Amino acid sequence: MGALAVHSGGNVCMWPHNCHHHRIPRTTGVAVAAKRKVNNFHTRAARQVVIADKPTGSADSKLKDLIWPSPSDEIPFWKRDFPSWDVSSEHPVDGEKDSDPMHIVHVTAEMAPIAKVGGLGDVVTGLARACLSRGHKVDIMLPLYECIQKQQINELALLTTYNSYHDGNWVPTNAYTGLVSGIPVIFIEPSNQFFKGQHVYGGSYNELEAYLFFSRACLEWMQVTGTQPDIIHIHEWQTTGLPLLYWDMYHYLSLQKPRIVLTIHNMEHYGECTQEQLSKCGLDGSIYATVEKAVDDRTIGHNPERLCLLKGGIVYSNAVVTVSPTYLRETLCSGWLTGTLIRNRDKYFGILNGIDTTVWNPATDVFLPAKFSAQITEGKEICKLFVQRGLGLVSEDISTSRITRRVPLVVCITRLVAQKGLHLITHAIKHVEELGGQLVVLGKASDGRVEREFEAFADMHSQGSSIRILLMYSEELAHMLYAAADMVLVPSIYEPCGLAQMIGMRYGAVPIVRKTGGLADTVFDMDDQSHAEMANGFVFEGIDEGSLNWALDRAFSHYREKLNEWNDVVRKIMEIDNSWNNTAGKYIDVYSSIRVRSD
């Protein structure tokens, strides 16, 4: 059956016309009482049913069923209309449930897909969905950023209007409820300027003060509504003021039951804070200027007024988790917070992140031009050709483009920051081209100098080259690139966990990684005969270009000279279980170890 081009809001759909309904913007809830109980949303979340895990049929794997993209298209292929996709409808409700369910509230600055900047948003959503599927009651509390597209929120409705404190004033604040990816979310919207702007971060307001306000507003909402979760799970420096507020204020008011878990996703971000800024949330900032509490150890002796919210969060939380066992060991050996972590070692855990295998599933992924699985891999070849055609990496003549489809395609999907190994990424651009391969870099830079450097690379390779550098982030394009890739490159200088290598494997892209943090916990070298049964990628240890060359050379050699072995590895890595279902149980164990049980 042929493809049907459907015009919708200026977009063109190139998918087979028998495979979907087009995405229709969702409307927000109407006429819902302001005091409506959030429990209603848990009931709805529990009703979400089926999970599909098979390719959708032969129509998706036939070249003639697609309208092929071209770099000259007015609308780039990753911006075209896609099938609607509500992942909550694939949320399993019939799986095994934990025998002692808890109420868990995540307090976070990010949540995928509505407020995602990096991996933090993916982790919060994935862990919350996994705990829901195990029978726990889960809420996420998130600022109602002005930039959030409200049509992505199901049944958005005002829940409560209350006041929360900031800098001597009580600020009128709205709390809304909604469902996102099947998860109940409570959105906090203050009436001041906080969280207004075109992006999640970088508004015109003072970010540190805004997140201190948010931390208190979440606790104030719990007190006003009588909500007493078993666990308040906070994430990163943005919410590390919450345990200070909880134990030194709200625990003396009405909140007795909750216990606090902090996940540190990246130790690079500290939450530097003055005593005066902390005092604006209602605490006496000077009380925390001690080595035992929250003083910034780097400034003792010359700036004793500077505090570190992340340090305070470590001290005041009941349990602290970081996102891989190797990163835990690394943070206990180096870094200025090492002393604090060692003093709190008995409550410090390393739990590897997972990926949401409903969102990241090549067998059901609506962004792909063809579906595939470890058992039926033909669709991956179509995805590769589709992306190559759309980016101008192969001829638009199908018959001649077949000749170049065995050219290795490497993708690097990353934030363009120093942590990610910028000098190695720029070197890979040169070396992959020398090896006769293709490389696509997808990412954004927050630093203007880095942005300009990569813009120059992008201009240099805009035409007639095997390299494409796309300085942006697109969730749709990321899905397509993982599906198209033969290899995924993650050359990080340090990497607390890393999701790219796990997502890449899920989509049959063999990882090439530096041995650090979570990369060392998930990728094992193909040439390491002592662990041949675990081999699933190419690993290098140095931070120099020669070490990267060694890994790339070996990967390209395997791809070109050992085709059958390569195909076996692709099938093998697609079946590795890096899901949250596999790792959420370790979080449940931590929650259970600190919760307060009713007599």
C-alpha positions, 0 to 999 in steps of 0.5 A: 500500500502506498504512502499518503502525504497529508498536509496538517498545519504546513507539515507533511507526513511521510509515513505509510497512511495505514499506520496511524492517526495524526497528532492532534493538540490535546486540550487542557481540562475544563471546569474542574473544582479547585480542590479536586483530589490528586488521587483521581489522577492516580486512578487514571494512571492505573487504568492505562493499559497495553504494551506493544513490543513487536514491529508493526508489520511489513508495510513499515519495512518496504522502501516503496511505502515511504516518501523519502526526504531530501536536504532541499526539502522546505520542511526538514524531515525531523520536523514533519508531522508524526503519528500521535504517541501517548506512551501512557497507553503502553504503560503495563498495569498487569506486571508484578507489584511490590507487596508494600506500596509507598507514596513517592513524591519527586521534586525536580527541575526537569521532567521529560518530555515537557521540561527536558534539558538533559538526562535528568528529565529522562531519569525522573520520568523513567523512574516514576513510570517504573515505580507506578508500574510496580504498584506505588503511588507516585507524584512529580512536583515541577515548576510550571515553567512559562515555556511548557507547552500545555497541550502536552499535559492531559487534564490540566486543572487548578488544584489549590491556591495558597501562599508560600514564603519568599524574602519577607512576603507570602507569594500567592501560588497556584498548584495545578494537576495533570497527567504527563506520560501517565504520571500524575504531576503537580505544577507549582506556579507562583504569581511573581516572575519566577519560571518565566522565560522561553526556556527551562533555564536562563530566565531573567529571574534569579535562578537560585532564589527561584528554586529555593522558593520552589523547594519551600512551596512544595513543602508548603503545599504538602502542609496546606493539603495534609499530604504526607508521602513516605518519600520525598525524592529530590534531584540535583542542586536545584531542590537541595534546599528542601531537606534543610527546610524540611528538617529545620522547619516543616518537620516541627510543623505538621510534616512528620512522615516523609523521609528524604532521598537525594539523587546527585546526577552530576557533581559538577553543579553545586548550588553555590549560595550566599547566607543572605540568599538562603535566608530569603526562603525563611531559614537563618542562613548563618546557621548553615555556615559550618563544615558539618552543615553547608559551608562551601569548603572551597572558600573557608578562610577567604569567603566564609559566607558562601554556602553549598546547597548540594553539600547541605542536601547531602548532610540533611537527606536520609539517603543519597544516591548517585547514578552509577557504582563507578561514579560513586567510587570516583566521587569518594576519591576526588573532588572537593565534596569527597570529605562530605561524602566520606562522612556520610558514606553509610547512606551513600549509594550508587544505582545505575540509571535505566532508560524508559524502554517504552519511550525508547523502543525501536519496535514501536517508536512512532518517529521511525520510518521503519520499525525493527527489533533484535529478531527482525532487524531489516527496518534498521537499514531503512532508518539508516538510508532514510537519515542518510538521504535526508541529510544528503549523505547518500545519493537520492537515487535509491539504486545507486545509494545502495552501494554506499549504505555499508559506509559506517554511520557514527552518531554523537548526541550530546550537550556540547560542554567540556565534560563531554570531551569536546576536543575528542568530538572535534577530533572524531570529525576529522578521523571518521572522515579519514576512515571513510565513515560518516558522522552526525553530531546533534547537540547544543552549546551553552558557551558562545565560544564553543557554539561558534567553533562548532558553527565553523565546523558545520559550515565547513561540512555543510555540503559534499562531506561525510560529516553533519553537525546539527547545532540544536536538539530535536527529540524526534531527530534523536530517535531517528539518529539512534535508529540509523546509527551503526555506532554511537560515540560517547567520549566523555571526560567524566560521565556520572551515568550516561544514557546515550550508550544505553539508548544506542544499544537499544537501537542496535548502535554499537557504543564507542566510549571512554572508560569512566563513570556509568560508561564503565558500568555498561560498556565492555570492550569487544577485544577483552577476551577475559570478559567475552560474554559481556563484550558489547562495544569499544572502550578507550581509557585515555583522554588523548586523540590517540586513544580515541583513534584506537577505539574508532579504528577497531570499531571500523575494522570489525564493521567492515571485516567481520560482518556476521560477528557485527550483526550478532553483536547488534542483535545481542546489544538490543536485548540487553536489559537496561530498563528502569524495570531492571533497576528501579527495585534498587531505589525501592530498597533504599526507600524501604530502608528509611521510610517510617512505618505506621504501627 
